[in-house]
């Protein structure tokens, strides 16, 4: 039995061709469905109908170190309303994802001027998504 390795040094994310690495204190990456992939409609006569979404989409949240060049790059994409392509690879487990036809929906809350500061958070949405889990 071998150990799966999810360490940051084996974690690679690119946004529009730039590899990001200056993660904040929070979870660097989170992805989740925008809407469900399939819906089951049940009639009263025991008959079911399956409805599959053509593009259920995916939402990604990134937490970057405030003031970092990586955050400045993403902020520039956000302010210019750029279209986004993203890739994620967990090299230690061979998990991966590719998102295309993306946008930066929003940024996150900003805490400054106190004893602690917040990460720079960016929230993306992708129309097309291909992902793998489970490794090898």
C-alpha positions as CSV (number, residue, x, y, z in Angstrom):
1,X,0.0,0.0,0.0
2,X,1.4,3.4,-1.0
3,X,0.5,6.8,0.4
4,X,-1.2,9.4,-1.9
5,X,0.6,12.7,-1.7
6,X,-1.5,15.9,-1.8
7,X,1.3,18.3,-0.8
8,X,1.6,21.8,-2.2
9,X,4.9,21.1,-3.9
10,X,3.1,18.5,-6.0
11,X,0.1,20.8,-6.7
12,X,0.1,22.8,-10.0
13,X,-2.5,25.4,-11.1
14,X,-2.3,27.5,-14.2
15,X,-4.6,30.4,-15.1
16,X,-4.4,31.7,-18.7
17,X,-1.0,30.0,-19.0
18,X,0.5,31.4,-15.8
19,X,1.5,28.9,-13.1
20,X,0.4,30.1,-9.7
21,X,2.3,29.2,-6.5
22,X,2.0,32.0,-3.9
23,X,-0.9,30.6,-1.9
24,X,-2.4,32.3,1.1
25,X,-3.1,30.9,4.5
26,X,-6.5,29.5,3.5
27,X,-7.2,26.4,1.4
28,X,-5.5,27.3,-1.9
29,X,-8.1,25.6,-4.2
30,X,-11.8,24.7,-3.9
31,X,-14.0,23.6,-6.8
32,X,-17.7,22.7,-6.7
33,X,-20.5,22.2,-9.1
34,X,-22.5,25.2,-10.3
35,X,-25.6,23.1,-10.9
36,X,-26.3,19.4,-10.7
37,X,-25.1,17.2,-13.5
38,X,-28.3,15.2,-13.7
39,X,-31.9,15.5,-12.5
40,X,-34.4,12.7,-11.9
41,X,-38.0,13.6,-12.5
42,X,-40.4,11.1,-11.0
43,X,-44.0,10.8,-12.2
44,X,-46.9,9.4,-10.2
45,X,-47.1,6.2,-12.2
46,X,-43.6,4.9,-11.2
47,X,-42.0,6.2,-14.3
48,X,-38.8,8.3,-14.1
49,X,-37.2,10.7,-16.5
50,X,-33.6,11.5,-16.5
51,X,-32.5,15.0,-17.5
52,X,-28.7,15.6,-18.0
53,X,-27.2,19.1,-18.0
54,X,-25.2,19.7,-21.2
55,X,-22.7,21.9,-19.3
56,X,-23.3,21.8,-15.5
57,X,-20.3,24.1,-15.0
58,X,-17.9,24.4,-12.1
59,X,-17.0,27.1,-9.6
60,X,-13.4,27.5,-8.4
61,X,-12.2,29.5,-5.4
62,X,-8.5,30.4,-5.1
63,X,-6.8,31.9,-2.1
64,X,-3.6,33.8,-2.9
65,X,-1.1,35.6,-0.7
66,X,-2.1,39.3,-0.5
67,X,0.4,41.6,-2.3
68,X,1.8,38.7,-4.3
69,X,2.6,39.0,-8.1
70,X,0.2,36.0,-8.6
71,X,-2.7,38.0,-6.9
72,X,-1.8,41.1,-9.0
73,X,-2.0,39.0,-12.2
74,X,-5.4,37.6,-11.3
75,X,-6.6,41.0,-10.2
76,X,-5.6,42.3,-13.6
77,X,-7.7,39.6,-15.3
78,X,-10.6,40.3,-13.0
79,X,-10.5,44.1,-13.7
80,X,-10.3,43.5,-17.5
81,X,-13.1,41.0,-17.6
82,X,-10.8,38.5,-19.3
83,X,-12.0,35.0,-20.4
84,X,-10.3,32.4,-18.3
85,X,-8.9,28.9,-18.8
86,X,-7.6,27.0,-15.8
87,X,-5.8,23.8,-15.1
88,X,-5.2,21.9,-11.9
89,X,-2.9,18.9,-11.5
90,X,-2.2,17.0,-8.2
91,X,1.0,15.3,-9.4
92,X,1.3,12.9,-6.4
93,X,-2.1,11.3,-7.3
94,X,-2.6,12.1,-11.0
95,X,-5.8,14.0,-10.3
96,X,-6.5,16.9,-12.6
97,X,-9.0,19.3,-14.1
98,X,-9.4,21.7,-17.0
99,X,-11.9,24.5,-17.1
100,X,-12.6,26.6,-20.2
101,X,-15.0,29.3,-21.1
102,X,-14.5,30.8,-17.7
103,X,-14.9,34.1,-16.0
104,X,-13.9,35.6,-12.6
105,X,-17.3,36.0,-11.0
106,X,-16.1,38.0,-8.0
107,X,-13.3,38.6,-5.5
108,X,-13.7,37.8,-1.8
109,X,-13.8,39.9,1.4
110,X,-10.8,42.0,2.1
111,X,-9.5,42.4,5.7
112,X,-6.7,44.9,6.1
113,X,-5.3,47.3,8.7
114,X,-5.5,45.1,11.8
115,X,-3.4,42.5,13.5
116,X,-4.2,40.0,10.7
117,X,-5.1,40.3,7.0
118,X,-7.1,38.1,4.7
119,X,-6.0,36.1,1.7
120,X,-6.8,37.6,-1.7
121,X,-9.8,35.4,-2.8
122,X,-11.0,35.1,-6.3
123,X,-14.1,33.1,-7.4
124,X,-14.2,31.7,-10.9
125,X,-17.0,30.0,-12.9
126,X,-16.5,27.7,-15.9
127,X,-19.0,26.7,-18.5
128,X,-16.9,23.7,-19.7
129,X,-15.2,21.4,-17.1
130,X,-13.3,18.1,-17.3
131,X,-12.0,16.7,-14.1
132,X,-10.6,13.4,-12.7
133,X,-10.5,12.2,-9.1
134,X,-9.1,9.1,-7.4
135,X,-5.6,9.1,-8.8
136,X,-4.1,5.9,-10.1
